[in-house]
Structure formats: structure tokens, C-alpha cells
Amino acid sequence: MGNLVLDGLGKRFGASVAVERVDLDVPQGQMVALLGPSGCGKTTTLRMVAGFVPPSEGRVLIAGKDVTRAPPHGRDTGMVFQSYALFPHMTVAQNVAFGLEMRRVNRADRESRTREALRMVRLEGLEDRLPRQLSGGQQQRVALARALVVNPAVFLLDEPLSNLDAKLRGEVRMEIRALQQRLGLTTLIVTHDQEEALTMADRLVVMERGRVRQVGTAEDLYERPADPFVAGFVGRCNLVEGALDSPGAFRAASGALLACAGGPPPPGRPVLALRPEHVRITPAEGGPARLRAVTYLGAQTEYHAELGGTPLVAVLPTPGADSPLRRLSPGDAVALSWEPSAARLLPAARHDEKGA
Amino acid sequence: MAFRALVGAAFALMLAPVLTVMVISVFRQEIVSFPPSGLTLGWYVNAWERQEFARGFSTSLQVATLAMLIGVPLGTAAALALVRGRPPGASALSTLLLGPLAVPGVVAGTALYMFYLRAEFWIDSDITSTLGGLVAAHVLLTIPWTVRLVTASLQGMDISAEEAAANLGARPFTVFRRITLPAMRPGIIAACLFSFIQSFENLELSLLLVGPGRTTLPVAMLNYLEFRVDPTLAAVATVQIVLVAVLMLITDRFVSIARTV
């Protein structure tokens, strides 16, 4: 059994369901990301683990102990808040030492552990500053040190990078991940940023409207999405509605016939999911598809095409200067192709079973 | 430029009466006229020697201090309940608590006087013209200020700081003492100052509630004015102004009044 276990955890506010029966098992030292658009219930789930929101059903187990009814101060979690939530009237050192003080650690140990924690986040020398005298990135690191210094059984991160600028975000992301791995922390991170989740977490939980849509590694979610929502949320995806015409041929709602993976179709109405990088594009006089727009992105180029009324996006490494693709412009006729196995059929209807 | 002139004019307009009072307090002649026939500190001596002012000063000091000590904790509790408890009808409640600001002092004073008379009949003991009755009335002056100032400082605070403290192992009372209270501190200090000043300078509410030998300083000044008009009052007023100014300066050293209010 994992270090953090959510057992059928759910939350209702009146008649509306914020979180519907989440089951999750996080082994010691693993980092799991709760990923989803705002309002999907990921933050409520995190706050139920921290003890700020009482669950309507289910249990939270930390290190094998049922803490469902325990108050926040009685749970061994270390949380980093989106706003950092530093104590504005305390110095950096006092902020970091607060948790140790609450645990009645003696003064000498408190000071050495505080120093050690500040060294770990590279803030030595700033002990006596007040939070308002620090930059956003420094405040963030104080919040990290404050949560980590108490050696929590579970480390909780609530959108920890959303208040940092893009450049800093990448850096801090690597830093948090390195710390988490070095200290072997069982970690739950909430984010709406799929890149953040994909790069930091061992496993991801994709949520939407209070439900878990899929649980898996970044690879699982990207290459074997369980449904169109996951396919569209994790990475980019061409999603085409329609019906299976015959094995390996998908009839789009617009009438176009698209190649797709063979095998048994999913129950209900299928949706064809095709990653843009799997679509090949070639200039073809009188070809079946028409180019609508070309977006040059440096290393990559995006081609927005239309095939018999169905819009499809292809993303290619930007072709060399002498490639015929470089001469393509909107309005040109092109041919699109892909490995049939790359076009997966996913069930369109919402389904209730969850991934592993 | 025009804006600066306007600001300058506004300040001049606000300060002119205060300066006039201070200047008149050292004029020698009894009936104020300009230019003065000479300068003197005699009126200060006169004010000092007349016991109604000394007594009034002492009464006002007691009433203001007690009203502040009772009203600020009450108002702070109310502000906490309004912001954190979010009881049903919170906005109506907070309007109600600010109510005393909207009622003219004389009206409130008269109403209280009538209420006290009725209450005296029921409990068979004096309320009007007692220190307790006066303090109770002045507490009404301190509550709106306190509620407003403390509410503002609570609203400016990040609630997740309290959650962070709880997350780090602090029990609810420790969270309050170590996190919430320090956040409210500037509001509470400013509330103490304004409560004290409101009570200390209040005339209208006190008029009917003071008793013989227990008049507040503003009431004593009004009584004096009924019989004589000489710069003694200006001297008393100057002392009052200086006291309030000193209080504000001291407070400002602890919390920036301009930022809190």
C-alpha cells in the first residue's frame, strides 16, 4: 500500500459534485500530478488531502493511517500554496522555522535545520529578510523550504509555478523535481499546465468536471489516451467525429473517408484521434485536401488543411529551404497521409470506468 | 500646477481654524481683536487654575480610555465574525454596526438619555450622570471605527497564510495568535487611536449624560462659553489639539496611519 492513498474520495457542495470518487495510490517517493482545466476538482482533492476540505465520502490514508477526520494540523503534510502564503510579519528564517517550532524541536536543532533547508533552496544569507523584500522566485523557494524542513510524509504542491514568469518556471520545475527525487518525497502536485505535469510527475491523473478521466504515465496518456478529452488535453490532437465505415476506414461526419487503426471499434459512437505530428503532407496537384494556413514556428511548422470538409492539423519539423513543402501556401492542393495505426478510435460517449 | 494650488488651498482651509485657535490662545486682550495688544500665556494659567477644566480633562481621559478598552475588543470580535464567520446577513450586520456614524450625536444622546431613564426605573439604580453610563455611550462611538479599520486589515490578509500555519502543525488558537492577530495589528492600533480621539473630543453625545462634578472636557468648555468668551477656551483647545497630534504621531511610528485608514 502506498504512502498516500485516496479511497473513493468525493466531495459534494450541496447538489453539485466537485469531486467524484477518486481512487489513487501513491507509493513512497513517487510524484503524482492532478491535471485538468480549472474547476475540474483537482484543487479540492488536494485540499481534502491537506485537511482543509472535509470529504463527503471516502477516506484519505497517509502512511497507512486513516486521517480522513484529522484536522490540518494533525496531518503530516507539507504544502506549498499557489500564493506562497508566507507569513508577512516574520523573517525568512522565522517562516522556515515555524513548522519546527510547532513540533517543539529545540532551538539548536531548529536553527541548524532551518539553515540546512535554506541552503537546499539556495537562499543562504537572506535569513533576516522579510517576505516582501524578496523576489517572486525567492518567495517561492522560502515556501518550499518551509514545507520541506519538517520532513512531511506527503508533500503537496498547489499550482506552485503559476505566479512565476515563463523563464523562471522552467528552472524551478527542474529544481523541485530534483529536490523531490533526492529527498524521496511522496508528492501530489496540482496543475492545469500539461507541460508542467508531463515533465515533473511520475504519473498523471487527468481530471475533468470532478471525474478522473485517466491515470497513467506521460507516455500512457499521450500515446494511449482513454478518451477524446484526455487526447485533447494532453498534447494536441485532431479529433474527428463520425462512424466506422468498414474495418480501417472511418467516415467523418463531413463525409470524408479517413484511414484508421483496425481492430474492434470502441463501444458507442467513435471519435478518431490523430496527433498532428503523425500527419504527413505532400504537395499534390489536384490533391484531395486543401491547405488553409501555414504557421511557421521556427523548429516546427504547422499546416492547417481541410480534407473533404474535415479540418486537420499537421505539425512537421520545418522542412529544409529547398524542400517543395517550403513553397506551399494557403489555397494549394495537398495530399495528407498517416499510418493507419496512428489514428486511434476513442469512445465519444462519456464513460464511467477509470484507468488503472 | 493648478492641482497643487488646489491641494494647497484645501490644506490652508483645513488648518486655518486650528491655527487661529492656537494663535488666539496667546492674545492678551479678553475680547478677541486684531492686532493683539500683547502676548501672554496667562490664559493657559487660568485654564489650569479653573478646576472644571482639570476635572473635565481627567473625566474625558478616563471615559476615552475605558471606552477604547471596551469598544476596540468588541469591534475587533465583530469584524472577525463578519469577515471570517460570514454569518447570514453579514452585510446588513456590518451596516448596522456602522450605524452610530450616521445618527447625529445629539439625537443619539437624547435617545440614550431617554433609554437610560427607562432603564434606571427598571433596575432601580443610576445610569445617567454615572461614569458607567457615559462610558457605555462612548463605546458606541468606538465600535464603527474599530469594525471598519479591523475589517479592512483582515480583508487585506491572505487567508492561505492561516492555512499554511495549520498545515505546519499550528492549532487553531496558535494560528490566531501567531498569524491572524499580527495581521490585524495595524487595524487594531489605528482603531485604538481613533476610538480614543472620537470619545475624547465628543460633545453632542455626552451633553445629556454627564452629571454634576463629572463633566467631560468638551462639555466643560461649552458650559464656560455660556458665561464668558475669552481666550481661556482657545488655550484649552490648543492643549487638546496638541494632545491629539502627539497621539497620532506616536501611533504613526508603529503603523502607517495613511496606509491603514
Interface residues (C-beta under 8 A of the other chain):
Chain A: A50 G51 F52 P71 P72 H73 T77 G78 M79 F81 Q82 S83 A85 L86 F87 P88 H89 F98 G99 M102 R103 R146 A147 V150
Chain B: D158 S160 A161 E163 A164 A165 A166 N167 L168 G169 A170 R171 P172 T174 R178 I179 P182 A183 R185
